[in-house]
Amino acid sequence: MPYAGPHASVTGRLTLLLACLCLSPLTLAQSAPVSSSPALAGAPSEAADVQSVYDCAALPALAPPSEPGEWFERSVWASHCYQYQARAVRIVDDEVVTLSVARDIRQGVERDRLHFLDGPNRSLLREGGAFRFELPSPEAAAPASPEALVEHLSHFYRLRLDGEERIANRAAVRLELLPLDDMRYGYRMWLDRETAIPLKRALIDDSGRVLDTFQVVAMTPPQRYQGRVELKRPASSATLAWRAGWLPGGFVAQPLMAMADDTDEPRRHKLYSDGLSTISLFVEPVAGARALRPGVHRLGASHAAVRRIQQQGQLLQVVAVGELPPSVLIRVVETLEMGEASSAPSLTTDGQSASS
């Protein structure tokens, strides 16, 4: 049975990680941008710290979306090109959290601020947007083209439209992303009919139960940015002496900068994604307050699977975190492989092995 004790039983860093992941419920697809016109969005940039550019001035020229994939693509445009302020709620089980969301773009740089209106006074700030989901190529991993991303997702999710509803006093199109296997959860998104801004997101388990809901309840009129939005290039991940030995089909290693705690001691992890869901994998020494109880910890709609191993006389803890079935995370930590990781990620489509 999953351990569902207080969050204090799990290291604060994991809780912070999950909070940061929750900064993007309005922009579910930001980690996997797609576009109906590659010439207008995701164009490469010559700047060293810029990965790609969205020309928001070109947004009105795009044809109105009609198919599920087109709505998915347009929601990504909206996630990058509109500015607004909003009030929202996040619901997990019986817990309801109220938040304010402020999004603006300054000189082509996105700035998202989320402030918790309940409990301790907390805020989260993100600048520079989110990098694009990467797929491996014979040469090296690269941001997925719109066609490649949709093709990739179609192997693991079924996209379908399911009517319209009224969300935050705005007409919204309901888009479902249903998993084609039992190794990931499904999503429902309610997209603003006028702009395609995601107004609501729900995470759905294999029984159809809603695990997590994030919903806008009030929003200022969205304003389209008139210029070009730049997505910052992620720092290259350091080469680590371990790797995931197994991943669910479709999960690919993503670039991720090294993390450090307040003692400046390097603490590194790896990030894997199928374009929608993510797995964060940590391997670090068991020490003091960082020590986690082996087993499965529940953190809201997410789980953390923890395992301890001995390596060259040192006790290490392996932690996999994600909004995925616990059995998947358990298998990820149980199949960790120690040894040099390959420099390029491999694409897993059968859910059996991985090489980064």
C-alpha positions in Angstrom: 0.0 0.0 0.0 1.3 3.5 -0.7 2.5 5.4 2.3 0.2 8.4 2.5 1.6 10.1 5.6 2.3 13.8 6.0 4.4 15.6 3.5 7.0 16.2 6.2 7.9 12.5 5.9 9.3 13.2 2.5 12.2 15.5 1.8 11.3 19.1 1.2 13.1 19.1 -2.1 10.6 16.6 -3.6 7.7 18.7 -2.3 9.3 21.8 -4.0 9.8 19.8 -7.2 6.1 18.9 -7.3 5.1 22.5 -6.5 7.2 23.7 -9.4 5.6 21.1 -11.7 2.2 22.5 -10.7 3.2 26.0 -11.8 2.2 25.0 -15.3 -1.3 23.6 -15.2 -2.4 26.4 -17.4 0.3 25.4 -19.9 0.0 21.7 -19.8 1.6 21.3 -23.2 4.4 23.8 -22.8 6.9 21.0 -22.4 5.8 19.7 -25.8 5.1 22.7 -28.0 3.5 22.0 -31.4 2.4 24.2 -34.2 0.2 24.1 -37.3 2.9 26.1 -39.1 6.5 25.3 -38.4 7.6 28.5 -40.1 5.7 30.6 -37.6 6.5 28.8 -34.3 9.4 27.0 -32.8 11.9 28.5 -35.3 15.5 28.0 -34.2 17.4 31.0 -33.0 21.0 32.0 -33.5 21.3 33.3 -29.9 23.3 30.9 -27.7 20.8 30.9 -24.9 17.6 30.8 -27.0 16.3 27.5 -28.2 13.4 28.6 -30.4 11.1 31.5 -31.1 7.4 32.0 -31.3 6.2 34.8 -33.6 3.0 35.8 -31.8 2.2 38.5 -34.4 1.6 35.6 -36.9 -1.0 33.9 -34.6 -4.1 35.6 -36.3 -3.0 34.2 -39.7 -3.4 30.6 -38.6 -6.6 28.8 -39.6 -9.1 28.1 -36.8 -8.5 24.7 -35.3 -11.1 21.9 -35.8 -9.4 18.6 -35.2 -8.1 17.4 -31.7 -4.5 17.7 -32.7 -5.0 21.2 -34.1 -6.6 22.3 -30.8 -3.7 20.7 -28.9 -1.3 22.7 -31.1 -3.1 25.9 -30.7 -3.2 25.7 -27.0 0.6 25.8 -27.1 0.6 28.9 -29.1 -1.8 30.4 -26.5 0.4 29.3 -23.7 3.3 31.3 -25.1 1.5 34.3 -26.7 -1.1 35.6 -24.3 -0.8 37.8 -21.1 -3.5 37.8 -18.4 -4.2 37.6 -14.7 -6.4 34.9 -13.2 -7.7 33.3 -10.0 -7.7 29.5 -9.9 -8.2 26.5 -7.7 -6.3 23.3 -7.4 -8.2 20.3 -6.0 -6.6 17.0 -4.9 -8.8 14.7 -2.9 -10.4 16.8 -0.3 -7.8 19.6 -0.4 -8.6 22.8 -2.2 -5.9 25.4 -2.8 -6.7 28.9 -4.1 -4.1 30.6 -6.2 -3.5 33.8 -8.2 -1.8 33.5 -11.6 -0.1 36.4 -13.3 1.4 36.0 -16.8 3.2 38.7 -18.7 5.8 39.0 -21.5 8.6 41.5 -21.4 10.9 42.0 -24.4 10.1 38.6 -25.6 10.7 36.8 -22.3 7.7 35.0 -20.6 7.2 35.6 -16.9 4.8 33.5 -14.9 4.0 34.1 -11.2 1.8 31.9 -9.1 0.9 32.9 -5.5 -0.8 30.7 -3.0 -3.8 32.5 -1.4 -4.3 29.8 1.3 -2.0 28.8 4.1 1.6 30.0 4.3 2.5 33.0 2.1 4.2 31.3 -0.9 4.9 32.3 -4.4 6.5 30.6 -7.4 8.2 32.5 -10.3 9.3 31.2 -13.7 11.0 33.3 -16.4 11.9 32.4 -19.9 9.2 29.8 -20.6 9.7 26.1 -20.8 11.9 24.2 -23.3 10.5 22.1 -26.0 10.0 18.4 -25.7 13.0 16.6 -27.4 13.1 13.5 -29.4 16.3 11.6 -30.3 17.7 11.7 -33.8 20.6 9.8 -35.4 22.8 12.8 -34.7 21.5 14.2 -31.3 18.4 15.0 -29.4 16.5 17.9 -30.9 13.2 19.7 -30.3 10.3 17.7 -31.8 8.8 19.1 -35.0 5.0 19.5 -34.8 4.4 16.5 -37.0 6.9 14.4 -35.1 5.3 15.3 -31.7 1.8 14.5 -32.8 2.9 11.3 -34.3 4.8 10.4 -31.1 1.8 11.1 -28.9 -0.5 9.2 -31.1 1.3 5.9 -30.2 0.5 6.4 -26.5 -2.6 8.6 -26.3 -5.9 9.0 -28.2 -6.8 12.6 -28.7 -10.5 13.4 -29.0 -12.9 16.3 -28.7 -15.8 15.9 -26.3 -18.1 18.9 -26.6 -18.1 22.4 -25.1 -18.6 23.8 -21.6 -18.5 27.1 -19.8 -15.4 27.7 -17.7 -14.6 30.9 -15.9 -17.5 32.6 -17.8 -15.9 31.7 -21.1 -16.8 29.1 -23.8 -14.4 26.2 -23.7 -13.7 23.2 -25.9 -13.1 19.9 -24.0 -10.1 17.9 -25.3 -9.3 14.4 -24.0 -6.0 12.7 -24.1 -6.7 9.1 -23.3 -3.8 6.6 -22.6 -3.5 3.5 -24.8 -1.9 1.4 -22.1 -1.9 1.1 -18.3 1.5 2.8 -17.8 0.3 6.4 -17.7 -2.7 8.5 -16.8 -5.1 10.4 -19.0 -5.8 14.1 -19.2 -8.8 16.3 -19.9 -8.2 19.9 -21.0 -10.8 22.7 -21.4 -9.5 25.2 -23.9 -10.8 28.7 -24.3 -12.7 28.7 -27.6 -11.5 32.2 -28.5 -7.8 31.9 -27.7 -7.2 28.2 -26.9 -5.7 29.1 -23.5 -6.1 26.1 -21.2 -8.8 27.0 -18.6 -9.0 23.7 -16.8 -6.9 20.5 -16.5 -7.9 17.2 -14.9 -5.7 14.2 -14.4 -7.6 10.9 -14.8 -6.6 7.4 -13.6 -7.3 4.1 -15.3 -10.7 3.8 -13.5 -11.8 7.3 -14.7 -11.4 8.8 -11.2 -10.2 12.5 -11.2 -6.9 12.6 -9.3 -6.1 16.3 -9.7 -7.9 19.3 -11.0 -6.6 22.8 -11.8 -9.2 25.3 -12.9 -9.3 29.0 -13.7 -12.4 30.6 -12.0 -11.8 34.2 -13.1 -9.6 35.8 -15.7 -8.9 39.2 -17.1 -9.4 39.6 -20.9 -6.3 37.9 -22.5 -4.0 40.2 -24.4 -2.0 38.8 -27.3 1.7 39.8 -27.3 2.6 41.5 -30.5 6.2 40.4 -30.8 8.4 37.3 -30.8 8.6 35.1 -27.7 11.9 33.4 -27.0 12.2 30.0 -25.3 15.4 29.7 -23.3 17.8 26.9 -24.2 18.1 24.4 -21.2 21.5 23.8 -19.8 23.1 20.5 -20.8 22.6 17.7 -18.4 25.8 16.5 -16.7 26.9 12.9 -17.4 25.9 10.8 -14.5 27.2 7.3 -13.6 23.7 5.8 -13.6 20.7 5.5 -15.9 17.1 4.3 -16.0 17.3 0.6 -17.0 13.5 0.6 -17.9 11.0 3.2 -18.8 7.4 3.1 -20.0 7.0 3.2 -23.8 7.6 6.7 -25.3 9.5 8.2 -22.4 12.7 10.0 -23.5 15.4 11.7 -21.5 15.1 15.4 -21.5 17.8 18.1 -20.8 17.9 19.3 -17.3 20.3 21.4 -15.4 22.0 20.2 -12.2 20.3 21.1 -8.9 22.0 22.3 -5.8 20.9 22.7 -2.2 21.7 25.5 0.2 25.0 23.8 1.0 26.1 24.0 -2.6 26.6 20.3 -2.7 25.7 19.0 -6.2 22.5 17.1 -6.3 21.6 15.8 -9.7 18.7 14.1 -11.3 17.3 13.1 -14.6 14.0 13.9 -16.3 12.1 11.7 -18.7 8.9 12.5 -20.6 6.6 11.1 -23.1 5.5 14.6 -24.2 2.8 14.9 -21.5 3.8 12.9 -18.4 7.2 13.1 -16.7 9.4 11.0 -14.4 12.0 12.7 -12.3 14.7 10.2 -11.2 17.1 11.0 -8.3 20.1 9.0 -7.0 21.9 10.4 -4.0 23.6 9.3 -0.7 21.3 8.6 2.3 22.1 11.3 4.8 20.3 13.0 7.6 17.1 14.8 6.7 17.4 13.7 3.1 16.8 10.1 4.0 13.5 8.8 2.7 11.6 5.8 3.9 11.8 3.0 1.3 8.4 2.3 -0.4 5.8 4.5 -2.1 5.0 7.9 -0.8 1.9 9.8 -2.0 2.3 13.5 -2.7 -1.1 14.8 -3.8 -1.8 13.3 -7.2 1.9 12.3 -7.6 3.8 9.4 -6.1 7.4 8.9 -5.1 8.9 5.4 -5.2 12.0 5.0 -3.0 14.6 2.3 -3.0 18.0 2.0 -1.2 21.0 0.4 -2.8 24.6 -0.2 -1.9 27.2 1.0 -4.3 31.0 0.8 -3.6 30.3 0.8 0.1 28.0 3.7 0.0 24.3 3.6 0.8 22.3 5.4 -1.9 18.6 6.2 -2.3 16.9 6.0 -5.6 13.7 8.1 -6.0 11.3 8.3 -8.9 8.6 11.0 -8.8 5.7 11.5 -11.2 2.0 11.6 -11.8 2.0 8.0 -12.9 0.7 4.7 -11.6 2.8 3.7 -8.5 3.7 0.3 -10.2 5.5 2.2 -13.0 7.6 4.2 -10.6 8.5 1.1 -8.5 9.7 -0.6 -11.7 11.8 2.4 -12.6 13.7 2.5 -9.3 14.0 -1.3 -9.2 15.7 -1.4 -12.7 18.2 1.4 -12.2 21.5 0.6 -13.9 24.8 1.9 -12.4 27.5 2.8 -15.0 28.2 5.5 -17.5 25.0 6.8 -19.3 25.1 7.1 -23.0 25.3 10.6 -24.4 22.1 10.4 -26.5 18.7 9.3 -25.3 16.9 6.3 -26.9 13.3 6.3 -27.7 11.4 3.4 -26.0 8.2 2.3 -27.7 7.7 -1.1 -26.1 8.2 -0.1 -22.4 11.1 -2.5 -21.9 14.4 -0.7 -21.9 16.1 2.7 -21.9 19.6 3.9 -22.4 20.0 7.3 -20.7 
